[in-house]
Amino acid sequence: MCNRCRKLRPLGTACPCRAAAPRKHKSKNTRVKGKYDAQWRKVRAQAIALNPFCLNCGSTEDLTGDHIRPLDQGGSNTLDNVQVLCRSCNSSREQAIRKARRAPQ
């Protein structure tokens, strides 16, 4: 059964609805659509190993890697473009960025 159109298909055959719709994100080396690739996971783990604390609040719990310059603005998955933040500081930073993008200029 196709998950998209919910029609039964013989095993091993591709559903026509999959070929018609283009992918939203062109992701490479990913297992799950919309997730970061293996290179990002490796760089994030290296950054957390080098700085095992949040750069904003100093917390050592629930650490994440955050792009200093986002990929959609020309950033890269390199160690010098990654900062370590706790999950709450990371989400508050993301909300501030989104709010600044929506503000009229």
Secondary structure by P-SEA (a helix, b strand, c coil): cccccccccccccccaaaaacccccccccccccccccaaaaaaaaaaaaacccccccccccbbbbbbccccccccccccccbbbbcaaaaaaaaaaaaaaaaccc
